[in-house]
Amino acid sequence: MKYILLFIIRVYWKVIPPHKRRQCIFRESCSHYVWRITVEEGFIAGIKAFLFRNKHCCPGYAIYKYQNKYEIKTINGLILKEDEIAERLLTTDNPSLINFDDPTLLQSGNIKMKL
């Protein structure tokens, strides 16, 4: 069963080009995470990893920056630290970012959340 799951992931990588895949909020993409867990821990752990990522890699999150550290809180309540967040999201021009280090944040009243 382990090799069937790995085969399905490999087919996914070959058939769907990277620019057509859903963008992941995690630094290690969902398919790579499931691949790694399946190789290291087996089929059951791979399925559990898939179900976890499928539940939490969803639209609806807010990115916070406080004391030069980033965190994401998903709509499901999962909190990701900076080393788990996809690098493409860690930019100061990201519209989903709430930068608590910005002294003008509370003065402007423009706190935006992507939920």
MOPAC internal coordinates of N, CA, C and O (Angstrom, degrees):
PM7 1SCF
backbone

  N    0.0000 0     0.00 0     0.00 0    0    0    0
  C    1.4486 1     0.00 0     0.00 0    1    0    0
  C    1.5329 1   111.53 1     0.00 0    2    1    0
  O    1.2310 1   121.33 1   143.85 1    3    2    1
  N    1.3174 1   115.06 1   -36.15 1    3    2    1
  C    1.4623 1   120.26 1   179.55 1    5    3    2
  C    1.5288 1   110.09 1   -56.48 1    6    5    3
  O    1.2310 1   120.85 1   135.21 1    7    6    5
  N    1.3314 1   115.98 1   -44.79 1    7    6    5
  C    1.4588 1   119.77 1  -176.42 1    9    7    6
  C    1.5284 1   112.15 1   -72.26 1   10    9    7
  O    1.2310 1   120.26 1   153.47 1   11   10    9
  N    1.3127 1   117.11 1   -26.53 1   11   10    9
  C    1.4684 1   119.82 1   175.67 1   13   11   10
  C    1.5287 1   109.34 1   -67.97 1   14   13   11
  O    1.2310 1   120.59 1   135.54 1   15   14   13
  N    1.3308 1   116.48 1   -44.46 1   15   14   13
  C    1.4694 1   120.23 1   177.76 1   17   15   14
  C    1.5278 1   111.00 1   -61.81 1   18   17   15
  O    1.2310 1   120.26 1   136.35 1   19   18   17
  N    1.3168 1   117.10 1   -43.65 1   19   18   17
  C    1.4689 1   120.61 1   178.18 1   21   19   18
  C    1.5232 1   111.07 1   -63.83 1   22   21   19
  O    1.2310 1   120.36 1   142.33 1   23   22   21
  N    1.3387 1   116.91 1   -37.67 1   23   22   21
  C    1.4602 1   121.46 1   177.58 1   25   23   22
  C    1.5319 1   110.71 1   -63.55 1   26   25   23
  O    1.2310 1   120.44 1   136.88 1   27   26   25
  N    1.3371 1   116.76 1   -43.12 1   27   26   25
  C    1.4712 1   120.82 1   179.15 1   29   27   26
  C    1.5272 1   110.73 1   -61.41 1   30   29   27
  O    1.2310 1   120.36 1   137.68 1   31   30   29
  N    1.3257 1   116.92 1   -42.32 1   31   30   29
  C    1.4693 1   120.34 1   178.54 1   33   31   30
  C    1.5238 1   110.27 1   -64.15 1   34   33   31
  O    1.2310 1   120.46 1   137.46 1   35   34   33
  N    1.3250 1   116.73 1   -42.54 1   35   34   33
  C    1.4673 1   120.07 1   179.78 1   37   35   34
  C    1.5263 1   111.22 1   -63.26 1   38   37   35
  O    1.2310 1   120.46 1   139.76 1   39   38   37
  N    1.3271 1   116.73 1   -40.24 1   39   38   37
  C    1.4675 1   120.85 1   176.88 1   41   39   38
  C    1.5265 1   109.57 1   -62.96 1   42   41   39
  O    1.2310 1   120.17 1   136.73 1   43   42   41
  N    1.3116 1   117.28 1   -43.27 1   43   42   41
  C    1.4734 1   122.01 1   176.86 1   45   43   42
  C    1.5229 1   110.25 1   -55.82 1   46   45   43
  O    1.2310 1   120.50 1   134.32 1   47   46   45
  N    1.3305 1   116.66 1   -45.68 1   47   46   45
  C    1.4642 1   120.14 1   179.89 1   49   47   46
  C    1.5246 1   111.99 1   -64.65 1   50   49   47
  O    1.2310 1   120.25 1   143.91 1   51   50   49
  N    1.3374 1   117.12 1   -36.09 1   51   50   49
  C    1.4779 1   120.56 1  -177.50 1   53   51   50
  C    1.5247 1   112.13 1   -78.48 1   54   53   51
  O    1.2310 1   120.11 1   141.61 1   55   54   53
  N    1.3357 1   117.40 1   -38.39 1   55   54   53
  C    1.4539 1   121.24 1  -172.24 1   57   55   54
  C    1.5326 1   112.53 1   -82.32 1   58   57   55
  O    1.2310 1   120.41 1   138.54 1   59   58   57
  N    1.3172 1   116.83 1   -41.46 1   59   58   57
  C    1.4709 1   120.27 1  -176.32 1   61   59   58
  C    1.5261 1   108.95 1  -101.03 1   62   61   59
  O    1.2310 1   120.10 1   -64.79 1   63   62   61
  N    1.3393 1   117.41 1   115.21 1   63   62   61
  C    1.4579 1   119.70 1   179.97 1   65   63   62
  C    1.5306 1   110.95 1   -64.56 1   66   65   63
  O    1.2310 1   120.02 1   -29.76 1   67   66   65
  N    1.3405 1   117.58 1   150.24 1   67   66   65
  C    1.4685 1   121.30 1  -176.69 1   69   67   66
  C    1.5311 1   114.65 1   -53.42 1   70   69   67
  O    1.2310 1   119.99 1   143.02 1   71   70   69
  N    1.3218 1   117.63 1   -36.98 1   71   70   69
  C    1.4689 1   119.04 1  -177.78 1   73   71   70
  C    1.5266 1   112.87 1   -73.29 1   74   73   71
  O    1.2310 1   119.61 1   167.14 1   75   74   73
  N    1.3322 1   118.34 1   -12.86 1   75   74   73
  C    1.4651 1   122.54 1   178.37 1   77   75   74
  C    1.5271 1   112.10 1   -95.72 1   78   77   75
  O    1.2310 1   120.01 1   167.58 1   79   78   77
  N    1.3259 1   117.58 1   -12.42 1   79   78   77
  C    1.4633 1   121.35 1  -178.94 1   81   79   78
  C    1.5179 1   110.55 1   -76.86 1   82   81   79
  O    1.2310 1   121.29 1   -27.25 1   83   82   81
  N    1.3154 1   115.14 1   152.75 1   83   82   81
  C    1.4672 1   120.81 1   176.12 1   85   83   82
  C    1.5232 1   108.91 1   -64.49 1   86   85   83
  O    1.2310 1   120.31 1   -43.65 1   87   86   85
  N    1.3119 1   117.02 1   136.35 1   87   86   85
  C    1.4603 1   121.55 1  -179.39 1   89   87   86
  C    1.5257 1   109.76 1   -75.53 1   90   89   87
  O    1.2310 1   121.12 1   -51.39 1   91   90   89
  N    1.3096 1   115.47 1   128.61 1   91   90   89
  C    1.4564 1   122.07 1  -176.00 1   93   91   90
  C    1.5298 1   109.68 1   -91.86 1   94   93   91
  O    1.2310 1   120.63 1   -35.35 1   95   94   93
  N    1.3359 1   116.40 1   144.65 1   95   94   93
  C    1.4591 1   120.09 1   176.72 1   97   95   94
  C    1.5194 1   111.69 1   -83.98 1   98   97   95
  O    1.2310 1   120.45 1   166.42 1   99   98   97
  N    1.3177 1   116.74 1   -13.58 1   99   98   97
  C    1.4598 1   121.52 1  -179.53 1  101   99   98
  C    1.5241 1   110.16 1   -85.93 1  102  101   99
  O    1.2310 1   120.22 1   -31.68 1  103  102  101
  N    1.3191 1   117.19 1   148.32 1  103  102  101
  C    1.4587 1   121.59 1   178.35 1  105  103  102
  C    1.5303 1   110.42 1   -63.19 1  106  105  103
  O    1.2310 1   120.44 1   132.51 1  107  106  105
  N    1.3154 1   116.77 1   -47.49 1  107  106  105
  C    1.4656 1   120.88 1   174.19 1  109  107  106
  C    1.5232 1   106.35 1   -89.08 1  110  109  107
  O    1.2310 1   120.25 1   -62.86 1  111  110  109
  N    1.3319 1   117.13 1   117.14 1  111  110  109
  C    1.4632 1   120.08 1  -174.95 1  113  111  110
  C    1.5253 1   110.59 1   -56.65 1  114  113  111
  O    1.2310 1   121.20 1   -21.50 1  115  114  113
  N    1.3084 1   115.30 1   158.50 1  115  114  113
  C    1.4657 1   120.44 1  -176.62 1  117  115  114
  C    1.5273 1   111.54 1   -59.56 1  118  117  115
  O    1.2310 1   120.19 1   135.67 1  119  118  117
  N    1.3194 1   117.24 1   -44.33 1  119  118  117
  C    1.4621 1   119.20 1  -178.45 1  121  119  118
  C    1.5319 1   111.16 1   -66.76 1  122  121  119
  O    1.2310 1   119.82 1   140.86 1  123  122  121
  N    1.3109 1   117.95 1   -39.14 1  123  122  121
  C    1.4661 1   120.26 1   177.58 1  125  123  122
  C    1.5264 1   111.77 1   -67.84 1  126  125  123
  O    1.2310 1   120.75 1   143.37 1  127  126  125
  N    1.3217 1   116.17 1   -36.63 1  127  126  125
  C    1.4657 1   120.61 1   177.27 1  129  127  126
  C    1.5293 1   110.34 1   -63.82 1  130  129  127
  O    1.2310 1   120.32 1   132.04 1  131  130  129
  N    1.3302 1   117.00 1   -47.96 1  131  130  129
  C    1.4727 1   120.41 1   179.63 1  133  131  130
  C    1.5238 1   109.81 1   -63.70 1  134  133  131
  O    1.2310 1   119.94 1   139.95 1  135  134  133
  N    1.3299 1   117.72 1   -40.05 1  135  134  133
  C    1.4684 1   121.23 1   177.50 1  137  135  134
  C    1.5311 1   110.39 1   -58.43 1  138  137  135
  O    1.2310 1   121.00 1   129.97 1  139  138  137
  N    1.3315 1   115.68 1   -50.03 1  139  138  137
  C    1.4636 1   119.95 1  -177.61 1  141  139  138
  C    1.5301 1   112.22 1   -62.45 1  142  141  139
  O    1.2310 1   120.41 1   135.02 1  143  142  141
  N    1.3148 1   116.82 1   -44.98 1  143  142  141
  C    1.4629 1   120.55 1  -179.70 1  145  143  142
  C    1.5347 1   110.27 1   -64.99 1  146  145  143
  O    1.2310 1   120.01 1   139.64 1  147  146  145
  N    1.3118 1   117.58 1   -40.36 1  147  146  145
  C    1.4601 1   121.08 1   179.68 1  149  147  146
  C    1.5216 1   110.86 1   -64.10 1  150  149  147
  O    1.2310 1   120.02 1   135.73 1  151  150  149
  N    1.3290 1   117.57 1   -44.27 1  151  150  149
  C    1.4660 1   121.16 1   179.26 1  153  151  150
  C    1.5276 1   110.73 1   -64.50 1  154  153  151
  O    1.2310 1   120.53 1   136.08 1  155  154  153
  N    1.3361 1   116.60 1   -43.92 1  155  154  153
  C    1.4651 1   120.65 1  -175.37 1  157  155  154
  C    1.5194 1   113.54 1   -77.38 1  158  157  155
  O    1.2310 1   120.09 1   142.09 1  159  158  157
  N    1.3451 1   117.43 1   -37.91 1  159  158  157
  C    1.4621 1   119.76 1  -169.58 1  161  159  158
  C    1.5186 1   115.10 1  -121.28 1  162  161  159
  O    1.2310 1   119.75 1   169.07 1  163  162  161
  N    1.3230 1   118.07 1   -10.93 1  163  162  161
  C    1.4561 1   119.79 1   176.22 1  165  163  162
  C    1.5196 1   114.67 1   108.01 1  166  165  163
  O    1.2310 1   121.77 1    -0.09 1  167  166  165
  N    1.3271 1   114.21 1   179.91 1  167  166  165
  C    1.4594 1   123.10 1  -172.94 1  169  167  166
  C    1.5304 1   112.85 1   -62.89 1  170  169  167
  O    1.2310 1   119.81 1   129.20 1  171  170  169
  N    1.3190 1   117.97 1   -50.80 1  171  170  169
  C    1.4693 1   121.22 1  -176.87 1  173  171  170
  C    1.5246 1   110.51 1   -60.85 1  174  173  171
  O    1.2310 1   120.05 1   135.15 1  175  174  173
  N    1.3240 1   117.51 1   -44.85 1  175  174  173
  C    1.4704 1   121.07 1   178.08 1  177  175  174
  C    1.5307 1   110.45 1   -63.44 1  178  177  175
  O    1.2310 1   120.19 1   143.01 1  179  178  177
  N    1.3322 1   117.24 1   -36.99 1  179  178  177
  C    1.4614 1   121.49 1   177.52 1  181  179  178
  C    1.5188 1   112.07 1   -63.91 1  182  181  179
  O    1.2310 1   120.38 1   138.33 1  183  182  181
  N    1.3250 1   116.88 1   -41.67 1  183  182  181
  C    1.4648 1   120.91 1   177.45 1  185  183  182
  C    1.5304 1   110.11 1   -65.70 1  186  185  183
  O    1.2310 1   120.20 1   138.05 1  187  186  185
  N    1.3275 1   117.22 1   -41.95 1  187  186  185
  C    1.4631 1   120.55 1   177.60 1  189  187  186
  C    1.5312 1   110.78 1   -62.72 1  190  189  187
  O    1.2310 1   120.52 1   139.89 1  191  190  189
  N    1.3327 1   116.61 1   -40.11 1  191  190  189
  C    1.4695 1   120.71 1   178.08 1  193  191  190
  C    1.5272 1   110.20 1   -64.01 1  194  193  191
  O    1.2310 1   120.56 1   138.95 1  195  194  193
  N    1.3253 1   116.54 1   -41.05 1  195  194  193
  C    1.4658 1   121.10 1   178.30 1  197  195  194
  C    1.5273 1   110.27 1   -62.02 1  198  197  195
  O    1.2310 1   120.18 1   133.11 1  199  198  197
  N    1.3256 1   117.26 1   -46.89 1  199  198  197
  C    1.4605 1   120.89 1  -178.56 1  201  199  198
  C    1.5295 1   111.44 1   -64.02 1  202  201  199
  O    1.2310 1   120.49 1   139.62 1  203  202  201
  N    1.3414 1   116.67 1   -40.38 1  203  202  201
  C    1.4652 1   120.75 1   178.05 1  205  203  202
  C    1.5226 1   110.31 1   -61.92 1  206  205  203
  O    1.2310 1   120.64 1   129.99 1  207  206  205
  N    1.3182 1   116.38 1   -50.01 1  207  206  205
  C    1.4704 1   119.68 1  -177.63 1  209  207  206
  C    1.5201 1   110.83 1   -66.73 1  210  209  207
  O    1.2310 1   120.19 1   141.16 1  211  210  209
  N    1.3088 1   117.24 1   -38.84 1  211  210  209
  C    1.4610 1   120.56 1   179.58 1  213  211  210
  C    1.5245 1   110.73 1   -61.91 1  214  213  211
  O    1.2310 1   120.21 1   143.86 1  215  214  213
  N    1.3140 1   117.20 1   -36.14 1  215  214  213
  C    1.4624 1   121.48 1   179.42 1  217  215  214
  C    1.5325 1   111.67 1   -72.17 1  218  217  215
  O    1.2310 1   120.17 1   141.73 1  219  218  217
  N    1.3389 1   117.28 1   -38.27 1  219  218  217
  C    1.4563 1   120.56 1  -171.76 1  221  219  218
  C    1.5252 1   114.82 1  -100.55 1  222  221  219
  O    1.2310 1   119.05 1   164.72 1  223  222  221
  N    1.2898 1   119.41 1   -15.28 1  223  222  221
  C    1.4712 1   120.95 1   178.25 1  225  223  222
  C    1.5170 1   107.57 1   -91.88 1  226  225  223
  O    1.2310 1   121.46 1  -102.30 1  227  226  225
  N    1.2974 1   114.81 1    77.70 1  227  226  225
  C    1.4568 1   120.42 1  -173.77 1  229  227  226
  C    1.5235 1   109.44 1  -134.05 1  230  229  227
  O    1.2310 1   121.00 1   -18.73 1  231  230  229
  N    1.3147 1   115.69 1   161.27 1  231  230  229
  C    1.4585 1   117.06 1   174.14 1  233  231  230
  C    1.5240 1   109.51 1   -67.21 1  234  233  231
  O    1.2310 1   120.95 1   -30.34 1  235  234  233
  N    1.2786 1   115.78 1   149.66 1  235  234  233
  C    1.4541 1   120.91 1   179.39 1  237  235  234
  C    1.5161 1   110.66 1   107.04 1  238  237  235
  O    1.2310 1   120.77 1   -91.38 1  239  238  237
  N    1.3002 1   116.13 1    88.62 1  239  238  237
  C    1.4575 1   121.19 1   179.27 1  241  239  238
  C    1.5227 1   108.95 1  -155.31 1  242  241  239
  O    1.2310 1   121.23 1   -18.15 1  243  242  241
  N    1.3067 1   115.26 1   161.85 1  243  242  241
  C    1.4632 1   121.54 1   173.95 1  245  243  242
  C    1.5270 1   107.21 1  -128.90 1  246  245  243
  O    1.2310 1   120.67 1   -41.98 1  247  246  245
  N    1.3175 1   116.33 1   138.02 1  247  246  245
  C    1.4601 1   122.06 1   178.29 1  249  247  246
  C    1.5251 1   107.24 1  -106.31 1  250  249  247
  O    1.2310 1   121.20 1   -51.09 1  251  250  249
  N    1.3125 1   115.30 1   128.91 1  251  250  249
  C    1.4568 1   121.57 1  -179.98 1  253  251  250
  C    1.5239 1   109.72 1  -115.90 1  254  253  251
  O    1.2310 1   121.04 1   -37.53 1  255  254  253
  N    1.3165 1   115.62 1   142.47 1  255  254  253
  C    1.4577 1   121.20 1   172.02 1  257  255  254
  C    1.5268 1   107.12 1  -125.30 1  258  257  255
  O    1.2310 1   121.39 1   -57.48 1  259  258  257
  N    1.3248 1   114.95 1   122.52 1  259  258  257
  C    1.4626 1   120.68 1   179.75 1  261  259  258
  C    1.5174 1   107.97 1  -144.53 1  262  261  259
  O    1.2310 1   120.27 1   -51.72 1  263  262  261
  N    1.3143 1   117.08 1   128.28 1  263  262  261
  C    1.4629 1   123.88 1  -176.67 1  265  263  262
  C    1.5303 1   110.89 1    53.09 1  266  265  263
  O    1.2310 1   121.25 1  -135.04 1  267  266  265
  N    1.3297 1   115.21 1    44.96 1  267  266  265
  C    1.4659 1   124.22 1   178.94 1  269  267  266
  C    1.5232 1   114.01 1    59.83 1  270  269  267
  O    1.2310 1   119.30 1  -155.51 1  271  270  269
  N    1.3257 1   118.95 1    24.49 1  271  270  269
  C    1.4548 1   122.86 1   175.48 1  273  271  270
  C    1.5190 1   108.50 1  -123.79 1  274  273  271
  O    1.2310 1   121.19 1   -39.37 1  275  274  273
  N    1.3249 1   115.34 1   140.63 1  275  274  273
  C    1.4515 1   121.41 1  -178.34 1  277  275  274
  C    1.5303 1   110.49 1  -102.15 1  278  277  275
  O    1.2310 1   121.25 1   -30.95 1  279  278  277
  N    1.3256 1   115.21 1   149.05 1  279  278  277
  C    1.4567 1   123.30 1   170.92 1  281  279  278
  C    1.5167 1   107.76 1  -144.78 1  282  281  279
  O    1.2310 1   121.23 1   -29.75 1  283  282  281
  N    1.3212 1   115.25 1   150.25 1  283  282  281
  C    1.4663 1   121.50 1   172.25 1  285  283  282
  C    1.5100 1   107.49 1  -118.16 1  286  285  283
  O    1.2310 1   121.21 1   -42.81 1  287  286  285
  N    1.3151 1   115.30 1   137.19 1  287  286  285
  C    1.4561 1   120.42 1   169.96 1  289  287  286
  C    1.5225 1   106.98 1  -116.49 1  290  289  287
  O    1.2310 1   121.01 1   -58.00 1  291  290  289
  N    1.3418 1   115.68 1   122.00 1  291  290  289
  C    1.4573 1   120.12 1  -179.54 1  293  291  290
  C    1.5172 1   109.83 1   -83.85 1  294  293  291
  O    1.2310 1   121.16 1   -13.73 1  295  294  293
  N    1.2994 1   115.39 1   166.27 1  295  294  293
  C    1.4613 1   121.15 1   178.98 1  297  295  294
  C    1.5292 1   110.84 1   -63.56 1  298  297  295
  O    1.2310 1   120.51 1   157.49 1  299  298  297
  N    1.3370 1   116.63 1   -22.51 1  299  298  297
  C    1.4678 1   121.49 1   178.03 1  301  299  298
  C    1.5195 1   112.64 1   -85.81 1  302  301  299
  O    1.2310 1   119.89 1   179.00 1  303  302  301
  N    1.3432 1   117.81 1    -1.00 1  303  302  301
  C    1.4545 1   121.23 1   177.11 1  305  303  302
  C    1.5179 1   115.23 1    94.43 1  306  305  303
  O    1.2310 1   119.64 1   178.62 1  307  306  305
  N    1.3308 1   118.30 1    -1.38 1  307  306  305
  C    1.4597 1   121.57 1   178.07 1  309  307  306
  C    1.5231 1   109.39 1   -72.53 1  310  309  307
  O    1.2310 1   120.30 1   -45.50 1  311  310  309
  N    1.3242 1   117.04 1   134.50 1  311  310  309
  C    1.4658 1   121.58 1   177.63 1  313  311  310
  C    1.5208 1   108.05 1  -112.21 1  314  313  311
  O    1.2310 1   120.98 1   -56.24 1  315  314  313
  N    1.3386 1   115.72 1   123.76 1  315  314  313
  C    1.4587 1   122.24 1   179.42 1  317  315  314
  C    1.5158 1   109.45 1  -106.60 1  318  317  315
  O    1.2310 1   120.47 1   -43.10 1  319  318  317
  N    1.3046 1   116.71 1   136.90 1  319  318  317
  C    1.4600 1   122.65 1   175.27 1  321  319  318
  C    1.5312 1   108.88 1   -84.21 1  322  321  319
  O    1.2310 1   121.08 1   -12.21 1  323  322  321
  N    1.3126 1   115.53 1   167.79 1  323  322  321
  C    1.4615 1   122.75 1  -173.83 1  325  323  322
  C    1.5291 1   112.91 1   -55.34 1  326  325  323
  O    1.2310 1   119.70 1   140.56 1  327  326  325
  N    1.3262 1   118.18 1   -39.44 1  327  326  325
  C    1.4644 1   120.14 1  -177.15 1  329  327  326
  C    1.5246 1   112.94 1   -72.71 1  330  329  327
  O    1.2310 1   119.48 1   171.78 1  331  330  329
  N    1.3300 1   118.59 1    -8.22 1  331  330  329
  C    1.4605 1   122.48 1   178.10 1  333  331  330
  C    1.5281 1   112.53 1  -102.70 1  334  333  331
  O    1.2310 1   120.11 1   170.05 1  335  334  333
  N    1.3158 1   117.40 1    -9.95 1  335  334  333
  C    1.4603 1   122.56 1  -173.66 1  337  335  334
  C    1.5253 1   110.21 1   -89.37 1  338  337  335
  O    1.2310 1   120.57 1   -41.32 1  339  338  337
  N    1.3249 1   116.52 1   138.68 1  339  338  337
  C    1.4590 1   121.47 1   176.75 1  341  339  338
  C    1.5245 1   109.48 1   -57.49 1  342  341  339
  O    1.2310 1   120.85 1   -45.78 1  343  342  341
  N    1.3271 1   115.98 1   134.22 1  343  342  341
  C    1.4636 1   121.18 1  -175.75 1  345  343  342
  C    1.5193 1   112.84 1   -60.54 1  346  345  343
  O    1.2310 1   119.92 1   150.32 1  347  346  345
  N    1.3256 1   117.76 1   -29.68 1  347  346  345
  C    1.4645 1   120.59 1  -178.47 1  349  347  346
  C    1.5256 1   111.91 1   -64.04 1  350  349  347
  O    1.2310 1   120.21 1   159.44 1  351  350  349
  N    1.3399 1   117.20 1   -20.56 1  351  350  349
  C    1.4630 1   121.06 1   179.85 1  353  351  350
  C    1.5227 1   113.33 1   -89.03 1  354  353  351
  O    1.2310 1   120.24 1   167.65 1  355  354  353
  N    1.3178 1   117.15 1   -12.35 1  355  354  353
  C    1.4667 1   121.31 1  -174.91 1  357  355  354
  C    1.5275 1   111.93 1   -93.19 1  358  357  355
  O    1.2310 1   121.01 1  -121.81 1  359  358  357
  N    1.3052 1   115.68 1    58.19 1  359  358  357
  C    1.4567 1   120.83 1   177.78 1  361  359  358
  C    1.5239 1   108.84 1  -124.99 1  362  361  359
  O    1.2310 1   120.75 1   -31.84 1  363  362  361
  N    1.3018 1   116.17 1   148.16 1  363  362  361
  C    1.4639 1   119.90 1  -178.35 1  365  363  362
  C    1.5285 1   112.13 1   -71.77 1  366  365  363
  O    1.2310 1   119.56 1   163.09 1  367  366  365
  N    1.3342 1   118.44 1   -16.91 1  367  366  365
  C    1.4646 1   120.07 1   179.04 1  369  367  366
  C    1.5266 1   112.34 1   -93.68 1  370  369  367
  O    1.2310 1   119.67 1  -172.64 1  371  370  369
  N    1.3269 1   118.23 1     7.36 1  371  370  369
  C    1.4508 1   122.01 1   178.23 1  373  371  370
  C    1.5342 1   108.75 1   -68.21 1  374  373  371
  O    1.2310 1   119.97 1   -55.77 1  375  374  373
  N    1.3467 1   117.67 1   124.23 1  375  374  373
  C    1.4670 1   119.37 1  -177.48 1  377  375  374
  C    1.5322 1   113.79 1   -66.49 1  378  377  375
  O    1.2310 1   119.81 1   163.22 1  379  378  377
  N    1.3243 1   117.96 1   -16.78 1  379  378  377
  C    1.4686 1   121.29 1   179.13 1  381  379  378
  C    1.5207 1   112.63 1   -86.81 1  382  381  379
  O    1.2310 1   119.97 1   177.25 1  383  382  381
  N    1.3289 1   117.67 1    -2.75 1  383  382  381
  C    1.4560 1   121.68 1  -175.26 1  385  383  382
  C    1.5236 1   111.75 1   -81.33 1  386  385  383
  O    1.2310 1   121.16 1   -49.06 1  387  386  385
  N    1.3194 1   115.39 1   130.94 1  387  386  385
  C    1.4609 1   121.98 1   170.16 1  389  387  386
  C    1.5172 1   105.76 1  -109.33 1  390  389  387
  O    1.2310 1   121.00 1   -73.41 1  391  390  389
  N    1.3111 1   115.70 1   106.59 1  391  390  389
  C    1.4560 1   121.95 1  -173.14 1  393  391  390
  C    1.5220 1   109.81 1   -97.12 1  394  393  391
  O    1.2310 1   120.75 1   -81.71 1  395  394  393
  N    1.3280 1   116.17 1    98.29 1  395  394  393
  C    1.4584 1   120.23 1   179.42 1  397  395  394
  C    1.5225 1   112.15 1   -73.88 1  398  397  395
  O    1.2310 1   119.96 1   170.11 1  399  398  397
  N    1.3257 1   117.69 1    -9.89 1  399  398  397
  C    1.4581 1   121.28 1   175.01 1  401  399  398
  C    1.5269 1   111.85 1   -79.46 1  402  401  399
  O    1.2310 1   120.37 1   166.12 1  403  402  401
  N    1.3274 1   116.90 1   -13.88 1  403  402  401
  C    1.4602 1   122.35 1  -178.77 1  405  403  402
  C    1.5310 1   109.27 1   -81.50 1  406  405  403
  O    1.2310 1   119.80 1   -65.08 1  407  406  405
  N    1.3280 1   117.98 1   114.92 1  407  406  405
  C    1.4679 1   119.99 1  -177.02 1  409  407  406
  C    1.5223 1   113.58 1   -65.65 1  410  409  407
  O    1.2310 1   119.50 1   161.46 1  411  410  409
  N    1.3190 1   118.57 1   -18.54 1  411  410  409
  C    1.4635 1   121.02 1  -179.17 1  413  411  410
  C    1.5230 1   112.66 1   -89.15 1  414  413  411
  O    1.2310 1   119.90 1   177.72 1  415  414  413
  N    1.3236 1   117.79 1    -2.28 1  415  414  413
  C    1.4572 1   121.18 1  -175.49 1  417  415  414
  C    1.5261 1   112.16 1   -58.75 1  418  417  415
  O    1.2310 1   119.80 1   127.60 1  419  418  417
  N    1.2917 1   117.98 1   -52.40 1  419  418  417
  C    1.4587 1   120.81 1  -176.74 1  421  419  418
  C    1.5190 1   112.48 1   -75.51 1  422  421  419
  O    1.2310 1   120.28 1   154.81 1  423  422  421
  N    1.3186 1   117.08 1   -25.19 1  423  422  421
  C    1.4526 1   119.97 1   178.89 1  425  423  422
  C    1.5241 1   111.76 1   -71.12 1  426  425  423
  O    1.2310 1   120.55 1   144.32 1  427  426  425
  N    1.3430 1   116.55 1   -35.68 1  427  426  425
  C    1.4548 1   120.07 1  -175.19 1  429  427  426
  C    1.5070 1   112.26 1   -79.41 1  430  429  427
  O    1.2310 1   119.74 1   151.13 1  431  430  429
  N    1.3403 1   118.09 1   -28.87 1  431  430  429
  C    1.4564 1   120.77 1  -177.36 1  433  431  430
  C    1.5151 1   113.68 1    74.72 1  434  433  431
  O    1.2310 1   120.40 1  -169.81 1  435  434  433
  N    1.3154 1   116.85 1    10.19 1  435  434  433
  C    1.4601 1   121.35 1  -178.26 1  437  435  434
  C    1.5170 1   111.65 1   -99.91 1  438  437  435
  O    1.2310 1   120.14 1  -112.53 1  439  438  437
  N    1.2904 1   117.33 1    67.47 1  439  438  437
  C    1.4575 1   121.55 1   175.40 1  441  439  438
  C    1.5277 1   107.00 1   -93.35 1  442  441  439
  O    1.2310 1   120.77 1   -62.54 1  443  442  441
  N    1.3387 1   116.14 1   117.46 1  443  442  441
  C    1.4572 1   121.31 1  -176.85 1  445  443  442
  C    1.5282 1   109.04 1  -114.68 1  446  445  443
  O    1.2310 1   120.81 1   -42.13 1  447  446  445
  N    1.3002 1   116.06 1   137.87 1  447  446  445
  C    1.4678 1   121.43 1   177.78 1  449  447  446
  C    1.5122 1   108.01 1  -127.87 1  450  449  447
  O    1.2310 1   120.65 1   -40.83 1  451  450  449
  N    1.3149 1   116.36 1   139.17 1  451  450  449
  C    1.4590 1   121.63 1   177.31 1  453  451  450
  C    1.5227 1   106.81 1   -95.49 1  454  453  451
  O    1.2310 1   120.67 1   -89.24 1  455  454  453
  N    1.3224 1   116.32 1    90.76 1  455  454  453
  C    1.4776 1   121.51 1  -179.91 1  457  455  454
  C    1.5018 1   110.32 1  -123.81 1  458  457  455
  O    1.2310 1   120.10 1   180.00 1  459  458  457

